[in-house]
Amino acid sequence: MMKNKMRNTVIRSIVNLQFAICNLQFAIRVLLFRAFIPFIALSAATVFAEDQKKVLIPFDFVSKFDDGRYGQMVGDMIWKKINAEGGFILPESMLDVRDYCQSHHIQPSPDDSLEKIKKIVKEGFDGQIGVWGSVERAPEAEGEIYDLVIKCVDFSIEPEPKVIFETKSRTKSLSEIPHLYVKQMLDALYHRRPGDTYSVDPTAEANWNKNPNLIVGGDFQTGAGQKRDPLGGLVQWTAEDGNPKNKIIRFKFDSSVGDNEGVMYYSDYFPVREGAKYRFQCRWKTDGPKVKVFIKCYDEVNTPFLPETAQRREVYRSQQNLDGPKNTWNTHTEDFTPAHAKYSPKWARVMLYAYLGAGVVEFDDVVVKQILPPPKEMEK
């Protein structure tokens, strides 16, 4: 009997001791938590003050026609452009986005509801803004014609997400995707109006100033790079009026030519790298006819009739529309990035072109320079 009482007393003592220890541990945790509250509050306030940028998630575009290859290139391009301009928090690279999407078996599509994309952006990446879309070869269309969808939505806005930009368009050329539609999306994202200036890439500008001109004889001073004779009265290599020391290329044609095929003049071929950014510039003058420049890029492609004989085939084209006042020298500058969903552009040449009506068009100082290398993942 005595032993049982002693045992019960010991048990109660042990229980009381354990309870006391638990109370002490809880009290210590409370004190520690209270002691760290000012530090936590200070840290949170500091982070909030330093970083109020929104997290933006660009996704690879859907491109079923080539198993996603060009869709990935569009995703990479958008990530790179936003990363260069800044203003948003991005994933470390597009590989992070791809890894998550692949591991969760998801591919954001323009057909998905905003609620579905919101869940992916907010729960998957703790993000606020999503950019996604699709690019597919247009059915029954010839050449590089694509059906393009781009969506850019801010899911942090309540109660309804804010659609920053949305387009569903059929392109006239592949180059319109980066230079027209993606540019429009970026203008909307950064609240820019057409014609507004924005930050430039200092590396690109430095390369523009120092890199060599890829066009042989682009200043036309010596006639170098012109393998064929000028075409009679249509194309002339001649002196500028009023400045005999300066040589130019002059188109002169009547309406029977201008209203039909127009007049064109090609540079020599020069090397290019897929995914690199180039800048074209020229001076030009017209007394009436319309003026365009086409930068055509080529790859070696085996033909079905001669499978062992590779031929240069146009796989990318940058169409640049020159606009300016008549009867005065204008300067046109525009960037382009050779790319193709299947082929790899390796050579390019510039085609100067004038059309519509009769008149005189002159060109001088034609320049193409590489201003940025291809992304690392495209280096071969």
C-alpha positions in Angstrom: 0.0 0.0 0.0 2.8 2.4 1.0 4.7 1.5 -2.1 1.7 2.3 -4.3 1.3 5.7 -2.7 5.0 6.4 -3.2 4.9 5.3 -6.8 1.8 7.6 -7.4 3.6 10.5 -5.8 6.6 10.0 -7.9 4.5 9.8 -11.1 2.6 13.0 -10.2 5.9 14.7 -9.5 7.3 13.7 -12.9 4.1 14.8 -14.6 4.2 18.1 -12.8 7.9 18.5 -13.8 7.2 17.8 -17.4 4.3 20.3 -17.4 6.5 22.9 -15.8 9.2 22.3 -18.4 6.6 22.6 -21.2 5.3 25.9 -19.7 8.9 27.2 -19.5 9.6 26.3 -23.1 6.4 28.0 -24.2 7.2 31.1 -22.2 10.7 31.2 -23.8 9.3 30.9 -27.3 6.8 33.7 -26.5 9.6 35.9 -25.3 11.8 35.1 -28.3 8.9 35.8 -30.7 8.1 39.1 -29.0 11.8 40.1 -29.1 11.9 39.4 -32.8 8.7 41.2 -33.8 10.4 44.6 -34.2 13.1 43.0 -36.3 10.6 41.1 -38.5 8.5 44.2 -38.9 11.6 46.3 -39.8 12.8 43.7 -42.3 9.4 43.4 -44.0 9.1 47.2 -44.2 12.6 47.4 -45.7 11.9 44.8 -48.3 8.6 46.4 -49.2 10.2 49.8 -49.5 13.1 48.5 -51.7 11.1 46.2 -53.9 7.6 47.0 -55.1 8.1 45.5 -58.5 5.6 43.0 -59.8 6.6 39.4 -60.6 6.0 38.8 -64.3 6.0 35.3 -65.8 6.5 34.9 -69.5 5.5 31.5 -70.9 6.6 29.7 -74.0 4.0 30.2 -76.7 2.1 27.3 -78.2 3.4 26.4 -81.6 2.0 23.0 -82.6 3.3 23.2 -86.2 6.9 22.7 -85.1 6.4 20.9 -81.7 7.0 24.1 -79.8 10.4 25.2 -81.2 9.3 28.7 -82.4 7.0 29.1 -79.4 10.1 28.7 -77.1 12.0 31.3 -79.2 9.1 33.8 -78.7 9.2 33.1 -74.9 12.9 33.6 -74.8 12.6 36.8 -76.8 10.0 38.3 -74.5 12.0 37.4 -71.4 15.1 38.9 -72.8 13.4 42.2 -73.8 11.7 42.7 -70.4 14.9 41.7 -68.6 16.8 44.3 -70.6 14.3 47.1 -69.9 13.8 46.2 -66.3 10.9 47.2 -64.1 9.7 43.7 -63.2 10.9 40.7 -61.3 11.4 37.8 -63.7 12.3 34.1 -63.3 16.0 33.5 -63.3 15.6 32.1 -66.8 13.0 30.6 -69.1 14.4 27.2 -68.1 12.8 27.7 -64.7 9.4 28.3 -66.3 9.8 25.3 -68.6 10.9 23.0 -65.8 7.8 23.9 -63.7 5.4 23.5 -66.6 6.9 20.2 -67.7 6.8 18.8 -64.2 3.2 19.8 -63.8 2.2 18.8 -67.3 0.8 22.3 -68.2 1.1 24.5 -71.3 -0.6 27.9 -71.0 -2.7 28.4 -74.1 -4.8 31.3 -75.4 -7.8 28.9 -75.1 -7.4 28.6 -71.4 -9.6 30.7 -69.1 -8.1 33.6 -67.2 -9.0 31.8 -64.0 -6.8 28.9 -65.0 -3.8 31.1 -66.0 -4.3 33.1 -62.8 -3.9 29.9 -60.7 -0.7 29.0 -62.6 0.8 32.5 -62.2 -0.2 33.1 -58.6 0.1 29.6 -57.1 2.8 28.2 -59.3 5.1 31.2 -59.4 3.8 33.6 -56.7 3.5 36.0 -59.6 1.2 38.8 -60.6 1.5 39.2 -64.4 1.4 36.5 -67.1 2.4 36.7 -70.7 1.4 33.8 -73.0 0.0 33.1 -76.4 0.4 31.0 -79.6 2.0 31.3 -83.0 0.9 28.9 -85.7 1.5 28.7 -89.5 -1.5 30.2 -91.2 -3.5 27.4 -92.9 -3.4 27.5 -96.7 -1.2 30.5 -96.7 2.1 30.7 -98.7 5.3 32.0 -97.3 6.1 33.0 -93.7 2.5 33.9 -92.7 1.5 33.1 -89.1 -1.6 33.4 -86.9 -0.4 35.1 -83.7 -2.1 35.4 -80.3 -0.5 37.4 -77.5 -2.0 38.0 -74.0 -0.6 40.0 -71.2 -2.7 40.1 -68.0 -2.2 41.5 -64.5 -3.8 39.1 -62.0 -3.1 41.2 -59.0 -5.9 43.6 -59.8 -9.2 42.8 -58.0 -12.0 41.9 -58.4 -11.3 41.3 -62.1 -7.8 40.8 -63.7 -6.6 43.7 -65.9 -5.9 42.8 -69.5 -2.8 44.9 -70.3 -2.6 43.7 -73.9 -4.3 41.2 -76.2 -4.0 40.7 -79.9 -5.1 38.0 -82.4 -3.5 38.8 -85.7 -2.3 37.3 -89.0 1.2 38.4 -89.7 2.4 39.5 -93.2 6.0 38.4 -92.4 7.8 36.7 -89.6 9.6 39.9 -88.6 6.3 41.5 -87.6 6.1 39.3 -84.5 9.1 40.9 -82.7 9.1 44.3 -84.4 5.4 45.0 -84.4 3.3 42.8 -82.1 5.7 42.1 -79.3 6.7 45.8 -79.4 3.0 46.8 -79.0 2.7 44.5 -76.0 5.8 46.0 -74.4 4.5 49.5 -75.1 1.3 48.6 -73.3 3.2 46.9 -70.4 5.4 50.0 -69.9 2.6 52.5 -70.4 4.3 53.9 -73.5 2.5 55.7 -76.3 3.7 55.2 -79.9 6.7 57.3 -80.5 7.7 57.5 -76.8 11.4 56.9 -76.0 12.5 54.2 -73.7 15.7 53.0 -72.2 18.3 51.6 -74.6 20.7 48.7 -74.1 24.1 50.2 -73.6 25.9 47.1 -74.9 23.8 47.3 -78.1 24.6 51.0 -78.6 28.3 50.4 -77.9 28.4 47.6 -80.5 26.6 49.8 -83.0 29.3 52.4 -82.7 32.3 50.0 -82.9 31.3 46.9 -84.9 32.1 46.7 -88.6 29.6 47.2 -91.4 28.6 43.9 -92.9 27.6 45.5 -96.2 30.5 45.6 -98.6 30.6 49.0 -100.3 27.6 50.2 -98.4 28.7 53.8 -98.8 28.9 53.4 -102.6 32.1 55.4 -102.8 34.1 52.8 -104.7 31.4 50.6 -106.1 32.7 47.6 -104.2 30.2 44.9 -103.6 28.3 45.6 -106.7 28.9 42.5 -108.9 26.6 43.4 -111.7 26.5 46.5 -113.9 23.8 49.1 -113.1 20.6 48.3 -115.0 20.6 50.9 -117.7 18.4 53.8 -116.8 16.7 52.1 -113.9 19.6 51.8 -111.5 22.7 54.0 -111.6 25.8 54.3 -109.6 26.4 58.0 -109.8 27.4 61.2 -108.1 24.9 63.0 -105.8 23.5 66.2 -107.3 25.3 69.2 -105.9 27.9 67.0 -104.2 30.0 65.4 -106.9 32.5 63.8 -104.4 29.7 61.6 -102.9 28.5 58.5 -104.8 25.0 57.1 -104.4 22.7 54.6 -106.0 19.9 56.2 -108.0 16.6 54.5 -109.2 14.9 56.3 -112.0 11.7 54.8 -113.6 8.4 55.6 -115.1 4.9 54.5 -114.0 4.9 51.4 -116.3 7.6 50.0 -114.0 6.6 51.7 -110.7 3.0 50.5 -110.9 4.0 46.9 -111.7 7.2 45.2 -110.5 9.0 48.3 -109.2 12.8 48.5 -109.1 15.0 46.5 -106.8 18.8 46.3 -106.1 20.6 43.7 -104.0 23.7 43.8 -101.8 26.2 41.0 -101.7 25.6 38.2 -99.3 27.0 38.6 -95.7 27.0 36.2 -92.7 24.4 36.3 -90.0 23.7 34.3 -86.8 20.3 33.1 -85.8 19.0 34.8 -82.7 21.5 37.7 -82.9 20.2 41.2 -83.1 21.2 43.4 -86.0 20.6 47.0 -86.8 20.0 48.3 -90.3 20.4 51.9 -91.3 20.4 53.9 -94.6 19.9 57.3 -96.0 17.3 57.7 -98.7 15.4 60.3 -100.7 12.4 60.1 -103.0 10.5 62.6 -105.1 7.3 60.5 -105.0 7.6 56.7 -105.2 7.2 54.5 -102.1 10.3 53.0 -100.6 10.9 49.8 -98.8 13.9 47.7 -97.7 13.9 43.9 -97.4 16.6 42.1 -95.5 16.4 38.5 -96.7 18.1 35.8 -94.7 19.0 32.3 -96.1 19.9 28.8 -95.0 21.2 25.8 -97.0 18.2 23.6 -97.8 18.2 20.3 -99.7 15.7 20.2 -102.5 13.4 17.2 -103.1 14.6 17.0 -106.7 18.3 17.2 -105.8 18.4 15.8 -102.2 22.2 15.8 -102.1 22.6 19.3 -103.4 22.0 22.1 -100.8 20.8 25.5 -102.1 20.4 28.8 -100.4 16.7 29.4 -99.6 15.1 32.4 -98.0 14.0 31.5 -94.5 13.6 35.0 -92.9 12.6 38.4 -94.1 12.7 41.8 -92.3 10.4 44.2 -94.2 11.2 47.8 -93.4 8.9 50.5 -94.6 10.7 53.8 -95.1 8.6 56.9 -94.4 9.7 60.5 -94.6 9.2 63.8 -96.4 9.9 64.1 -100.2 12.8 65.6 -101.9 15.1 65.5 -98.8 17.5 63.0 -97.3 15.9 60.9 -94.6 17.6 58.4 -92.3 15.9 55.1 -91.5 17.1 52.9 -88.6 15.5 49.6 -87.5 16.6 46.5 -85.6 15.9 42.9 -86.7 16.6 39.4 -85.4 16.9 36.5 -87.9 15.0 33.5 -86.8 13.0 30.6 -88.2 11.0 27.8 -86.7 12.8 25.0 -88.7 15.9 26.5 -90.4 18.9 28.5 -89.2 19.6 31.7 -91.1 23.3 31.9 -92.0 23.5 34.5 -94.8 21.6 37.7 -95.6 21.5 40.4 -98.2 19.7 43.7 -98.4 17.2 44.5 -101.2 16.6 48.2 -101.8 13.1 48.6 -103.4 11.0 51.4 -104.9 7.6 51.3 -106.5 4.3 53.1 -107.2 4.2 55.8 -109.8 7.2 57.4 -111.6 10.1 59.2 -110.1 13.6 59.2 -108.7 14.7 57.4 -105.5 18.2 57.6 -104.1 20.1 55.5 -101.5 23.3 56.1 -99.6 25.3 54.8 -96.5 23.6 51.4 -96.2 24.8 49.8 -93.0 24.1 46.5 -91.2 25.8 45.7 -87.9 25.4 43.0 -85.3 24.6 44.8 -82.0 23.8 41.8 -79.7 24.9 38.2 -79.8 22.4 35.3 -79.8 21.1 34.1 -76.4 23.4 31.6 -74.8 20.9 28.7 -75.3 21.1 29.3 -79.1 24.8 29.3 -79.4 26.0 26.5 -81.5 
